[in-house]
Amino acid sequence: MPNAKELIEKARELLKQDAVIITGAEYKAGVMERIQLYFRSENDVVMDIIDKDDLVQNFPDEGVYALTDRGLKRVEMFEGKEDMFFRIDGNHTEEDDFGTLPTVRFMETVEGICSLRF
């Protein structure tokens, strides 16, 4: 399993190629409701929280990756019977699955703590 330094360098390479990295996800009945993701905007890395429709409509050709407890995993989008789905395991079960990720609420709290000033 790659260490943090290796993951950061891999993330840098992916972001330079305009890929997106998912760092948090929330699901309801197997369907993603919100995700936290990072992307490159000029020379900066920007965080955003979006819903499923936003990801479906703006899925980048350059790729989407999930930062899981096992490293960066490529996300596949596929069409189900009534909806689009996202998975990292190659399985086409009609549920979204980005692997083991913290909730968006947890990540929003971490971001808030990081921005505290005294």
N, C-alpha and C positions, 0 to 999 in steps of 0.2 A: 504494500500500500504506500502511495507517495506521501512524503512529509509536507508540512505547510509551505515551505519554501518552493518545493516542486509544484504544488498546486497553484500557488500564486503566479509562478512563471508560466504555467500552462494557461491559466486564466488570462494573463497578459497577451499571450499569443492569440487566443480565441477572440478576445475583445478587439485586438488590432485588426482582425479579419471581420469585424462587425457582427460577431456572434453575440448572443445574449446568455447570461448566466442566472439561473434561478437559485435563490438561496432560502426561500421559505414558501410554504404552501398550506392552504386550508381547503378541506374537502367537506362535502355534504352528500351522503349516500353514494360515495364513490365518484362524485363529480367535483372537479376543482372549482372553487368559488373565487378565491383570490390567490395571487402569487406575488412574492417580492422578487424583483429581478434587477440585475445590473447590466448596463450597456455603455458603450463609448459614445461620447458626444464631444467631437473635436479632440482636445487633449485631456479631457477629464473622463472619469468614470462616474456615471449617474445611477442612482437608485430610483426605482419607481414601484408602485404597487398597482397591479392591474387585475381585471377579471378575465374570465375565460373567453368571452367574446372578443376582448382586445387582443388576446394572444392568437386566437383563430384568424382574425382579420389582419394582423400584423406579423404573422409568423415569418421570421427572416430566412431568406434563402441561405444565408451564411451559417445558420444553425442555432439551435437552442440547446444549452447544457444545464444539467442539474448538479449542484455541488452537494453530493451525498456523502454519507459516512464512509463510502468506498471510493471516493474521488469524483472527478467530473465525468458525468455520463450523458451521452447524446440523447436528446428527447426526440421521439418520433411522433408526428401528428398523423392520424389516420381517420377515415370516415367510418362511422358505425351506421346502424340502421336509421337513427334519428338525430345523431349529433356527431361532432368531431371529438376525438379523444387524443390524449397525450400519454405516452408511456416511455420508460427507459429500458424495458426488459425484452423488447422485440415481440412481446405477446400482444395479441389483438383483442383481449378481453375488453369489453365496453365499459371501462372504468379508467379514470385518470390516475396515473401513478408516476410520481417523480422520485420515488425512493424515499429513504429516511431523511426528512427535512423538518426543521422546527416550524412552528406555526408562524403566520405572518404577524399575528399579535405579539408573539415573543420577539420577533426580529424588529418590529416597530419600537418595542420597549428598549431593546439594545441600542438602536439608533438614537432614541431619545436620551438615554443615559450618556452615550458618547458625546452628545451635543450640549450637555449641561455645562454651565459656566458659573463660577462663584466669584 
